[in-house]
Amino acid sequence: MLILIGPFHYMSYDRKTKRMRVEYRDENNRNVPSKYLNLYVDRIYEAYYIDEGHTIKEEYYLYDTDKIDFYKNYTTVLPPNAVKRNEMIFSHYECPDGYVISDLEASEWLTTEGVIPCEIGGTESYAVEKIDYDWKPKPIPPGAKIIAGDDKPEAILPKLFGNVNSLNKGAALIFKIISKKTVDYENKKINVIDGIGYVDSDKGIDAGEIEIYNMDDYYAYKMLKPFSFEDFEKNADIFNFDSEKLEEIQKNSGLPKSWYLIIPSLEQTTLGRYIIEKFKDIDEKRKIDLIEKISNHNLRVLAEILPQKYAEEYALSEIKKGIENPSSVREIINKFDKYLSEQTKQTLLDIGKKLEEKIREEQERELEKRRKKQELEKQLEKEQKERNIEVLKQIMKQVNEEFKREGIKARVKMENYLDLAKIIANPTSYMSKSDFDKYIEILKDYGFRYNPRNKTWSIDVSDINNGFTLKKKLKI
């Protein structure tokens, strides 16, 4: 059975199995059993692609399979701008001695040099292209049923609402909600929002009265009434960027959260540039008056949109407010260099220099503070270690005295005094069971620990502050 699937990005071709590996690239981010598929090339009846000027193209295939339940997850509707392929050539490059060049290596050589060199027995030669499979479209059998994504939003929405555009590669910003409704279609719900705002899609920016459709988290829009310049002037208050108010409107609209993470300066700049570009024949003063209203007279935004008029004023206002970061100075100079007076540029450079010196001084103070802290920590650690060593010496002394007093034939010695101080107890002769039990009892009372690996009782200098317990009183 034939099934229309996509969109995919082609990855590679396997000469042995005659299958190509593709990556599923659905803009609606549908959950599918596997992101990567291996398709038999000889089962492809038709192939289509969308060329958006990128090296990697979106591919669609009319594929013959009996695994309908699996491939139904990848069904789609063929986009109106899809181009039918007349041929797909799968090939590889091979040296005269049979060595096969990898696709990546071949691509790099062909891109940079135009040829792929091979070195055989000290003689330079070049790899040649070998055709693995020359695919061409197949005629569709008469009466064949084609399964496509007719149940997908991208097929249903145009059927119900006419010529709609996908918003899944863009976003919309609503400034005023006119109406909201829910449309039922075959047990599915479609949320429809009519409002004033603008959309930023793969088709560019468009502003006016728009209708936005949401079906299974797939978004599309239709421009009901593109705004004229006069419409913008009448609705300037609606387009005014109060970020809290706008965020509340976006939440009430039910649009994706990622769309209403509003950064007013960016949105104002986008809309302002759109107005400048779209209404080139309108008087300059009227455009400036409108952009000033929309931007709340934000000098930063005005400088971004009309740098020749506002860059100098914006820079001076920032100087007056007090710039606190050298990166802000660099940003103003880099963006508006040719629109600033020499005096303003020099003032900015002087401010930037002072800020950088201040940061360096703060960094040096912080480094000095850190160095002193580390020195103090080392000194405290050294003093603590010395105190712990004195404790070890006293334990060693008292244990040896107890051994002598009890007639225990054993002795405690200190090892690695300057490096890693440790006291170790060892019998000096054979002991009876009662003497051995007494030997162990004394060691435990003084906090000795048994190490089964080397079968010794010891106390490390680091043990003194790490779980060390002492039942006997030290005479310190």
C-alpha positions as CSV (number, residue, x, y, z in Angstrom):
1,M,0.0,0.0,0.0
2,L,1.2,3.5,-0.9
3,I,1.7,6.0,2.0
4,L,2.8,9.6,1.8
5,I,5.4,10.3,4.6
6,G,7.7,13.2,5.6
7,P,9.3,15.6,6.1
8,F,12.7,14.0,6.3
9,H,16.3,15.1,5.9
10,Y,18.4,12.6,3.8
11,M,21.5,11.3,5.7
12,S,23.1,8.5,3.9
13,Y,22.7,5.5,1.5
14,D,23.7,1.9,2.2
15,R,25.0,0.2,-1.0
16,K,24.5,-3.3,0.3
17,T,20.9,-3.1,1.5
18,K,19.9,-0.4,-1.0
19,R,18.3,1.6,1.8
20,M,18.7,5.2,2.6
21,R,18.8,6.6,6.1
22,V,16.6,9.6,6.8
23,E,15.9,11.8,9.8
24,Y,12.3,12.8,10.6
25,R,12.0,16.6,10.9
26,D,8.4,17.5,11.6
27,E,8.0,21.1,12.6
28,N,5.1,20.2,14.8
29,N,7.4,17.9,16.9
30,R,5.1,14.9,16.8
31,N,6.0,11.9,18.9
32,V,7.1,9.1,16.5
33,P,8.4,5.6,17.2
34,S,11.8,6.5,15.8
35,K,13.4,9.7,14.7
36,Y,15.5,7.8,12.1
37,L,14.2,5.5,9.4
38,N,15.9,3.2,6.8
39,L,13.8,3.3,3.6
40,Y,14.2,0.9,0.7
41,V,14.8,3.1,-2.3
42,D,13.1,0.8,-4.8
43,R,9.9,1.1,-2.8
44,I,9.7,4.9,-3.3
45,Y,7.2,5.7,-6.0
46,E,7.4,9.5,-5.9
47,A,9.8,11.9,-4.1
48,Y,9.3,15.6,-3.4
49,Y,11.5,18.3,-1.8
50,I,11.2,21.8,-0.5
51,D,14.1,24.1,-1.3
52,E,14.3,27.0,1.1
53,G,17.8,27.9,0.1
54,H,19.5,25.6,2.6
55,T,22.0,22.8,1.8
56,I,19.7,20.3,3.6
57,K,16.2,20.0,2.0
58,E,13.0,18.7,3.4
59,E,12.1,15.5,1.6
60,Y,8.7,13.7,1.2
61,Y,8.2,10.2,-0.2
62,L,5.3,8.2,-1.6
63,Y,6.4,4.9,-0.1
64,D,5.2,1.3,-0.7
65,T,4.9,-0.7,2.5
66,D,2.7,-3.3,4.3
67,K,3.6,-1.9,7.7
68,I,0.9,0.7,7.6
69,D,0.4,0.9,11.4
70,F,4.0,1.9,11.8
71,Y,4.3,4.3,8.9
72,K,1.0,6.0,9.7
73,N,3.0,7.9,12.4
74,Y,4.9,9.7,9.6
75,T,2.0,10.5,7.3
76,T,1.8,14.1,6.0
77,V,0.2,16.4,3.5
78,L,2.3,17.5,0.6
79,P,3.1,21.3,1.0
80,P,2.0,23.4,-1.9
81,N,5.6,24.5,-2.6
82,A,6.9,20.9,-2.8
83,V,8.8,20.1,-6.0
84,K,8.6,16.7,-7.6
85,R,11.9,14.9,-8.2
86,N,12.6,13.4,-11.6
87,E,15.6,11.5,-10.4
88,M,17.7,10.6,-7.3
89,I,21.2,9.4,-8.0
90,F,23.0,7.5,-5.2
91,S,26.7,7.2,-5.7
92,H,30.0,6.9,-4.0
93,Y,33.6,7.8,-4.9
94,E,36.3,5.1,-5.4
95,C,40.0,5.1,-6.0
96,P,41.5,3.0,-8.8
97,D,42.7,0.4,-6.2
98,G,39.1,-0.1,-5.0
99,Y,39.4,2.0,-1.8
100,V,36.0,3.6,-1.1
101,I,36.0,7.3,0.0
102,S,33.6,8.1,2.8
103,D,30.7,10.5,2.0
104,L,32.0,13.1,4.4
105,E,35.5,13.0,3.1
106,A,34.3,13.1,-0.5
107,S,32.1,16.1,0.2
108,E,35.0,18.0,1.9
109,W,37.4,17.3,-1.0
110,L,34.8,18.2,-3.7
111,T,33.8,21.4,-1.9
112,T,37.4,22.6,-1.4
113,E,39.3,21.1,-4.3
114,G,36.8,19.9,-6.8
115,V,38.5,16.5,-7.0
116,I,39.4,13.7,-4.6
117,P,43.1,12.7,-4.8
118,C,44.2,9.1,-4.3
119,E,47.8,8.1,-3.8
120,I,48.7,4.6,-5.0
121,G,52.3,3.4,-5.1
122,G,53.6,6.9,-5.0
123,T,51.6,7.9,-8.0
124,E,48.8,10.5,-7.7
125,S,45.4,9.6,-9.2
126,Y,41.8,10.7,-8.5
127,A,38.7,9.0,-7.2
128,V,35.9,8.5,-9.7
129,E,32.2,8.5,-9.1
130,K,30.4,5.1,-9.2
131,I,26.6,5.0,-9.5
132,D,25.0,2.7,-6.9
133,Y,21.3,3.4,-7.8
134,D,19.7,5.7,-10.3
135,W,16.1,6.1,-9.0
136,K,13.3,7.5,-11.1
137,P,9.6,7.9,-10.3
138,K,7.4,4.9,-10.8
139,P,3.9,5.0,-12.3
140,I,1.2,4.7,-9.6
141,P,-0.9,1.5,-10.3
142,P,-4.5,2.3,-11.5
143,G,-6.9,2.4,-8.5
144,A,-4.1,2.3,-5.9
145,K,-5.2,3.8,-2.6
146,I,-2.8,6.4,-1.2
147,I,-2.7,7.0,2.5
148,A,-1.8,10.6,3.4
149,G,-2.0,12.8,6.5
150,D,-5.6,13.8,5.9
151,D,-6.3,13.6,9.6
152,K,-3.5,15.9,10.4
153,P,-4.0,19.6,11.3
154,E,-2.1,20.8,8.3
155,A,-4.7,19.1,6.1
156,I,-7.8,19.8,8.2
157,L,-7.3,23.5,8.8
158,P,-7.0,24.6,5.2
159,K,-10.2,22.5,4.5
160,L,-12.1,24.4,7.2
161,F,-10.7,27.9,7.0
162,G,-9.2,28.3,3.5
163,N,-5.7,29.5,2.8
164,V,-3.9,29.3,6.2
165,N,-0.2,29.6,6.9
166,S,1.8,27.5,9.3
167,L,3.0,29.2,12.5
168,N,5.2,26.4,13.7
169,K,8.3,28.0,12.3
170,G,7.4,31.3,13.9
171,A,5.3,33.1,16.5
172,A,2.5,35.5,16.9
173,L,2.0,38.4,19.2
174,I,-1.6,39.5,20.0
175,F,-2.1,43.1,21.2
176,K,-5.9,42.9,21.4
177,I,-8.2,39.9,21.5
178,I,-11.4,40.5,19.4
179,S,-13.0,37.1,19.9
180,K,-12.3,33.5,20.9
181,K,-14.2,30.4,19.9
182,T,-13.9,26.6,19.7
183,V,-14.8,24.7,16.5
184,D,-15.6,20.9,16.7
185,Y,-14.5,18.7,13.9
186,E,-14.8,14.9,13.9
187,N,-14.2,14.6,17.7
188,K,-11.4,17.1,17.6
189,K,-11.4,20.7,18.9
190,I,-9.9,23.7,17.1
191,N,-9.3,26.8,19.1
192,V,-9.7,30.0,17.1
193,I,-8.5,33.4,18.2
194,D,-9.3,36.6,16.3
195,G,-7.2,39.6,17.3
196,I,-5.0,42.5,16.4
197,G,-1.3,41.9,16.4
198,Y,1.5,40.6,14.1
199,V,2.9,37.3,13.1
200,D,6.6,36.5,12.5
201,S,6.6,33.4,10.3
202,D,8.8,31.9,7.6
203,K,7.0,34.2,5.2
204,G,8.2,37.3,7.2
205,I,6.5,39.9,9.3
206,D,2.8,40.8,8.8
207,A,0.6,42.9,11.0
208,G,-3.1,43.6,11.2
209,E,-6.2,41.6,12.2
210,I,-5.2,38.0,12.3
211,E,-7.0,34.7,13.0
212,I,-4.9,32.1,14.8
213,Y,-5.8,28.4,14.8
214,N,-4.6,25.7,17.3
215,M,-5.3,22.1,16.7
216,D,-3.4,19.4,18.6
217,D,-0.7,22.1,19.3
218,Y,-0.3,22.8,15.6
219,Y,-0.6,26.5,15.0
220,A,-1.6,28.3,11.8
221,Y,-2.8,31.8,11.0
222,K,-4.7,33.8,8.3
223,M,-4.4,37.5,7.8
224,L,-8.0,38.8,7.8
225,K,-7.0,42.4,7.3
226,P,-3.5,43.6,6.7
227,F,-3.1,47.0,8.4
228,S,-2.6,50.1,6.3
229,F,-0.6,53.0,7.7
230,E,-3.8,54.7,8.7
231,D,-4.9,51.6,10.6
232,F,-1.6,51.7,12.6
233,E,-2.2,55.4,13.4
234,K,-5.7,54.7,14.6
235,N,-4.6,51.7,16.7
236,A,-1.3,53.1,18.0
237,D,-2.5,52.7,21.6
238,I,-3.2,49.0,21.0
239,F,0.3,48.5,19.8
240,N,1.8,50.3,22.7
241,F,4.2,47.9,24.5
242,D,3.2,47.6,28.2
243,S,5.0,44.3,28.8
244,E,2.8,43.2,31.8
245,K,-0.4,44.0,30.0
246,L,0.9,42.2,26.8
247,E,1.9,39.1,28.7
248,E,-1.5,38.9,30.3
249,I,-3.2,39.1,26.9
250,Q,-0.9,36.3,25.5
251,K,-1.8,34.1,28.5
252,N,-5.5,34.7,27.9
253,S,-5.2,34.0,24.2
254,G,-4.0,30.4,25.0
255,L,-1.0,30.8,22.7
256,P,2.3,28.9,23.5
257,K,4.2,30.2,26.5
258,S,7.3,30.5,24.5
259,W,5.6,33.1,22.3
260,Y,4.8,35.5,25.2
261,L,8.2,35.7,26.8
262,I,8.1,39.3,25.6
263,I,11.2,41.5,25.5
264,P,9.6,44.8,24.7
265,S,12.7,46.4,23.1
266,L,13.0,43.6,20.6
267,E,9.3,43.4,19.7
268,Q,9.1,47.2,19.4
269,T,12.2,47.2,17.1
270,T,10.7,44.4,15.0
271,L,7.5,46.2,14.5
272,G,9.1,49.6,13.9
273,R,11.4,48.2,11.2
274,Y,8.4,46.6,9.6
275,I,6.6,49.9,9.5
276,I,9.6,51.7,8.0
277,E,10.1,49.0,5.3
278,K,6.4,48.5,4.4
279,F,5.3,52.1,4.2
280,K,8.2,53.6,2.2
281,D,5.9,56.2,0.5
282,I,4.6,57.6,3.7
283,D,5.9,61.0,5.0
284,E,8.9,60.5,7.2
285,K,7.5,62.6,10.1
286,R,4.3,60.6,10.2
287,K,6.3,57.4,10.5
288,I,8.5,58.8,13.2
289,D,5.5,60.0,15.2
290,L,3.9,56.6,14.9
291,I,7.0,54.7,15.9
292,E,7.5,57.0,18.9
293,K,4.0,56.2,20.1
294,I,4.4,52.5,19.6
295,S,7.8,52.4,21.4
296,N,6.7,54.7,24.3
297,H,9.5,57.0,23.2
298,N,12.1,54.4,24.1
299,L,15.4,55.9,22.8
300,R,17.1,52.5,22.6
301,V,14.4,51.2,20.3
302,L,14.2,54.4,18.3
303,A,18.0,54.3,17.8
304,E,17.7,50.7,16.5
305,I,15.0,51.7,14.0
306,L,16.2,55.2,13.0
307,P,19.9,55.4,14.0
308,Q,20.6,58.4,11.9
309,K,18.0,60.4,13.9
310,Y,18.3,58.9,17.4
311,A,21.7,57.2,17.9
312,E,23.4,60.3,19.2
313,E,20.5,61.2,21.6
314,Y,20.4,57.6,22.9
315,A,24.2,57.5,23.5
316,L,24.1,60.8,25.4
317,S,21.1,59.7,27.5
318,E,23.0,56.5,28.5
319,I,26.1,58.6,29.4
320,K,23.9,60.8,31.5
321,K,22.2,57.8,33.3
322,G,25.6,56.3,34.0
323,I,26.8,53.2,32.1
324,E,28.0,50.5,34.5
325,N,29.3,47.9,32.2
326,P,32.1,48.2,29.5
327,S,30.2,45.7,27.3
328,S,27.4,48.2,27.1
329,V,29.8,50.9,25.9
330,R,31.2,48.5,23.2
331,E,27.7,47.6,22.1
332,I,26.7,51.3,21.6
333,I,29.9,52.1,19.7
334,N,29.7,49.0,17.6
335,K,26.1,49.4,16.7
336,F,26.0,53.2,16.1
337,D,29.6,54.1,15.4
338,K,28.9,56.0,12.1
339,Y,26.0,57.9,13.6
340,L,27.8,59.3,16.7
341,S,29.8,62.5,16.9
342,E,33.6,62.2,17.6
343,Q,33.1,63.9,21.0
344,T,30.4,61.3,22.0
345,K,32.5,58.4,20.8
346,Q,35.5,59.7,22.8
347,T,33.4,60.2,25.9
348,L,32.2,56.6,25.5
349,L,35.7,55.3,25.0
350,D,36.9,57.1,28.2
351,I,34.0,55.7,30.2
352,G,34.7,52.2,28.9
353,K,38.4,52.5,29.8
354,K,37.5,53.7,33.4
355,L,35.0,50.8,33.8
356,E,37.6,48.3,32.6
357,E,40.2,49.7,35.0
358,K,37.6,49.5,37.8
359,I,36.8,45.9,37.0
360,R,40.5,45.0,36.9
361,E,41.0,46.6,40.3
362,E,38.1,44.7,41.7
363,Q,39.4,41.4,40.2
364,E,42.9,42.1,41.7
365,R,41.3,42.8,45.1
366,E,39.3,39.6,44.8
367,L,42.4,37.6,43.8
368,E,44.3,39.1,46.8
369,K,41.4,38.3,49.1
370,R,41.3,34.7,47.8
371,R,45.1,34.3,48.1
372,K,45.0,35.5,51.8
373,K,42.1,33.2,52.5
374,Q,44.0,30.2,51.0
375,E,47.1,31.1,53.0
376,L,45.1,31.3,56.2
377,E,43.5,28.0,55.4
378,K,46.9,26.4,54.8
379,Q,48.2,27.9,58.1
380,L,45.2,26.6,60.0
381,E,45.5,23.2,58.4
382,K,49.2,23.1,59.3
383,E,48.5,24.1,62.9
384,Q,45.7,21.5,63.2
385,K,48.0,18.8,61.8
386,E,50.7,19.7,64.3
387,R,48.2,19.5,67.2
388,N,47.0,16.2,65.9
389,I,50.6,14.9,65.8
390,E,51.0,15.9,69.4
391,V,47.8,13.9,70.2
392,L,49.3,10.9,68.3
393,K,52.6,11.2,70.3
394,Q,50.7,11.3,73.6
395,I,48.5,8.3,72.6
396,M,51.7,6.4,71.6
397,K,53.3,7.3,74.9
398,Q,50.3,6.3,77.1
399,V,49.7,3.1,75.2
400,N,53.3,2.0,75.5
401,E,53.2,2.8,79.2
402,E,50.0,0.6,79.6
403,F,51.6,-2.2,77.6
404,K,54.6,-2.1,80.0
405,R,52.4,-1.9,83.1
406,E,50.2,-4.8,82.0
407,G,53.2,-6.9,80.8
408,I,51.9,-6.8,77.2
409,K,54.7,-7.7,74.7
410,A,53.9,-5.0,72.1
411,R,54.9,-1.5,71.1
412,V,53.5,1.5,69.3
413,K,55.7,3.4,66.8
414,M,55.2,6.5,64.7
415,E,55.9,6.3,61.0
416,N,56.2,9.0,58.2
417,Y,56.5,11.8,60.8
418,L,57.0,14.6,58.3
419,D,54.7,13.4,55.6
420,L,51.7,11.5,56.8
421,A,52.0,10.9,60.5
422,K,50.6,7.5,61.7
423,I,51.1,5.4,64.8
424,I,51.1,1.6,64.4
425,A,50.9,-1.0,67.1
426,N,52.8,-4.3,66.7
427,P,53.4,-7.3,69.0
428,T,57.1,-7.8,69.9
429,S,56.7,-11.4,70.9
430,Y,54.2,-14.2,71.1
431,M,51.2,-13.4,73.4
432,S,48.8,-15.7,75.3
433,K,45.1,-15.4,74.5
434,S,44.4,-13.3,77.6
435,D,47.3,-11.0,76.9
436,F,46.2,-10.6,73.2
437,D,42.6,-9.8,74.3
438,K,44.0,-7.2,76.7
439,Y,46.2,-5.8,73.9
440,I,43.1,-5.4,71.6
441,E,41.1,-3.8,74.4
442,I,43.8,-1.2,75.1
443,L,44.1,-0.3,71.4
444,K,40.3,0.1,71.0
445,D,40.2,2.3,74.2
446,Y,42.7,4.6,72.5
447,G,40.9,4.8,69.2
448,F,43.1,2.4,67.1
449,R,41.4,1.0,64.0
450,Y,42.1,-2.4,62.4
451,N,43.0,-2.5,58.8
452,P,42.2,-6.0,57.4
453,R,44.4,-5.5,54.3
454,N,47.7,-5.2,56.1
455,K,46.4,-6.7,59.4
456,T,47.6,-3.8,61.5
457,W,46.1,-1.6,64.2
458,S,46.8,2.1,63.6
459,I,45.7,5.7,63.9
460,D,46.3,8.1,61.0
461,V,46.8,11.9,61.7
462,S,43.7,12.5,59.6
463,D,41.6,10.2,61.8
464,I,41.8,12.6,64.7
465,N,39.2,14.9,63.2
466,N,37.3,12.2,61.3
467,G,35.2,9.8,63.4
468,F,38.0,9.3,66.0
469,T,36.7,8.1,69.5
470,L,38.8,8.0,72.6
471,K,37.7,6.2,75.7
472,K,40.8,7.0,77.7
473,K,41.8,10.5,78.9
474,L,45.0,11.9,77.5
475,K,47.5,13.6,79.8
476,I,48.0,16.7,77.6
